[in-house]
Amino acid sequence: MISLPIDAVLPALRQALTTRLPLALLEETWLAGQTILMLEPRRLAARSAAERLASELGEKVGETVGYSPRPATWRWSRSF
């Protein structure tokens, strides 16, 4: 089996991959200026994760951390 860089991080993170891994990656210099994209299977999970991550950073959702639930299905009245 191939060992990936994530294998070194997993034991320290244990079960908190959704909330701790993105914050750990945010501090990495090789990701400076890049976007970290996470996928969550449910809207509630996406919203909860975004709120938790923003809280950990001392911010509101929409500053550094945001979420977009199924953008293809959300349309504004003028977006035809």
C-alpha positions as CSV (number, residue, x, y, z in Angstrom):
1,M,0.0,0.0,0.0
2,I,1.3,3.5,-0.8
3,S,1.8,5.9,2.1
4,L,0.4,9.3,1.4
5,P,1.2,12.6,3.2
6,I,-2.3,12.5,4.9
7,D,-1.3,9.2,6.6
8,A,1.1,11.2,8.8
9,V,-1.6,13.6,9.9
10,L,-4.5,11.1,10.5
11,P,-3.3,9.6,13.9
12,A,-3.1,13.1,15.5
13,L,-6.5,14.2,14.1
14,R,-8.4,11.1,15.1
15,Q,-12.1,11.6,14.4
16,A,-12.1,15.4,13.8
17,L,-11.1,15.3,10.1
18,T,-13.9,17.7,9.0
19,T,-13.0,20.4,11.4
20,R,-9.3,20.0,12.2
21,L,-7.7,19.0,8.9
22,P,-8.8,22.1,6.9
23,L,-7.5,24.3,9.7
24,A,-4.2,22.4,9.7
25,L,-3.9,22.7,5.9
26,L,-4.7,26.4,6.1
27,E,-1.5,27.0,8.0
28,E,0.7,25.2,5.4
29,T,2.9,27.5,3.4
30,W,2.7,25.4,0.2
31,L,-1.1,26.1,0.2
32,A,-0.7,29.9,0.5
33,G,-3.3,31.7,-1.6
34,Q,-5.0,28.5,-2.6
35,T,-8.6,27.4,-2.0
36,I,-9.4,24.3,0.2
37,L,-12.5,22.6,-1.1
38,M,-14.4,20.2,1.2
39,L,-17.4,18.1,0.2
40,E,-20.0,17.1,2.7
41,P,-22.9,14.7,1.8
42,R,-25.6,16.7,3.5
43,R,-26.5,20.4,3.7
44,L,-26.7,20.3,7.5
45,A,-23.2,18.8,7.7
46,A,-21.8,21.5,5.3
47,R,-23.4,24.3,7.3
48,S,-22.3,22.9,10.6
49,A,-18.7,22.4,9.4
50,A,-18.5,25.9,8.0
51,E,-19.9,27.4,11.2
52,R,-17.4,25.4,13.3
53,L,-14.4,26.3,11.2
54,A,-15.3,30.0,11.1
55,S,-15.8,29.9,14.9
56,E,-12.4,28.3,15.4
57,L,-10.9,31.2,13.3
58,G,-12.8,33.8,15.3
59,E,-14.7,34.8,12.2
60,K,-18.2,34.7,10.7
61,V,-19.1,32.3,7.9
62,G,-18.4,34.0,4.6
63,E,-15.0,35.5,5.6
64,T,-12.3,32.9,5.3
65,V,-14.7,29.9,5.5
66,G,-17.9,29.6,3.5
67,Y,-20.2,27.0,2.0
68,S,-22.4,26.6,-1.0
69,P,-25.1,23.9,-0.9
70,R,-25.7,22.5,-4.4
71,P,-25.2,25.8,-6.3
72,A,-26.5,24.3,-9.5
73,T,-30.0,24.0,-8.0
74,W,-30.1,27.5,-6.4
75,R,-31.2,30.1,-8.8
76,W,-32.0,33.8,-8.3
77,S,-34.9,35.4,-10.1
78,R,-32.6,36.9,-12.8
79,S,-30.3,33.9,-13.4
80,F,-31.9,32.2,-16.5
